Amino acid sequence: MNYHSVAPKKHKCAVITGLVHRVHSSSPSWTRFDEVLKEAKDILENNQYPPCFYNPLIEDVLDKLLSKNTKRTPKHRGHAT
């Protein structure tokens, strides 16, 4: 979807957040994630999305993904006495 298309802003935001989730779920490593995310940003710019629009959305999705992963800590195992 082109940034200047006649579509609600929430649809344009969904394009970006969905793209980040797809890149994250399909990347086997953080190195590959960075490479594919760069390609995704190039595609967004080719569709006239300004960085000031997509970068905050990408950062928000990444913050949520990373905080979700850090909440999955091993359970504390107490010692039996």
C-alpha positions as CSV (number, residue, x, y, z in Angstrom):
1,M,0.0,0.0,0.0
2,N,1.4,3.4,-0.9
3,Y,1.7,5.9,1.8
4,H,-0.3,8.5,-0.2
5,S,-3.2,6.1,-1.0
6,V,-6.6,6.9,0.2
7,A,-6.7,4.6,3.2
8,P,-7.1,5.1,6.9
9,K,-4.0,5.7,8.9
10,K,-4.6,2.6,11.0
11,H,-4.4,0.5,7.9
12,K,-1.0,2.0,7.0
13,C,0.1,1.3,10.6
14,A,-1.1,-2.3,10.3
15,V,1.0,-2.7,7.2
16,I,4.1,-1.8,9.1
17,T,3.4,-3.7,12.3
18,G,2.4,-6.8,10.4
19,L,5.5,-6.6,8.3
20,V,7.7,-6.4,11.4
21,H,5.9,-9.4,13.0
22,R,6.4,-11.4,9.7
23,V,10.1,-10.5,9.6
24,H,10.5,-11.5,13.2
25,S,8.7,-14.8,13.0
26,S,10.6,-15.8,9.8
27,S,14.1,-14.8,10.8
28,P,16.3,-17.5,12.3
29,S,18.7,-15.1,13.9
30,W,19.0,-11.4,14.9
31,T,21.6,-10.9,12.1
32,R,19.2,-12.1,9.5
33,F,16.4,-10.1,11.2
34,D,18.4,-6.9,10.8
35,E,19.1,-7.7,7.1
36,V,15.5,-8.4,6.3
37,L,14.2,-5.4,8.3
38,K,16.5,-3.2,6.2
39,E,15.0,-4.7,3.0
40,A,11.5,-4.1,4.5
41,K,12.4,-0.4,5.2
42,D,13.6,0.0,1.6
43,I,10.3,-1.4,0.4
44,L,8.4,1.0,2.6
45,E,10.4,3.9,1.3
46,N,9.8,2.8,-2.3
47,N,6.1,3.1,-1.4
48,Q,6.7,6.6,-0.1
49,Y,6.4,5.9,3.6
50,P,8.5,8.5,5.4
51,P,11.0,7.2,8.1
52,C,9.4,9.5,10.7
53,F,6.2,7.5,10.2
54,Y,7.5,3.9,10.2
55,N,10.5,4.1,12.5
56,P,8.4,4.8,15.7
57,L,6.0,2.0,14.8
58,I,8.9,-0.4,14.2
59,E,10.5,0.6,17.5
60,D,7.2,0.0,19.3
61,V,6.7,-3.5,17.9
62,L,10.3,-4.4,18.7
63,D,9.9,-3.1,22.3
64,K,6.8,-5.2,22.7
65,L,8.5,-8.3,21.2
66,L,11.6,-7.9,23.4
67,S,9.7,-7.3,26.6
68,K,7.5,-10.3,25.8
69,N,10.7,-12.5,25.5
70,T,12.3,-11.2,28.7
71,K,9.1,-12.0,30.7
72,R,9.8,-15.7,29.9
73,T,12.3,-16.3,32.6
74,P,12.9,-19.7,34.2
75,K,10.8,-20.3,37.3
76,H,12.7,-19.9,40.6
77,R,13.3,-23.2,42.2
78,G,13.5,-23.1,45.9
79,H,15.6,-25.5,47.9
80,A,13.8,-28.1,49.9
81,T,14.7,-28.0,53.6
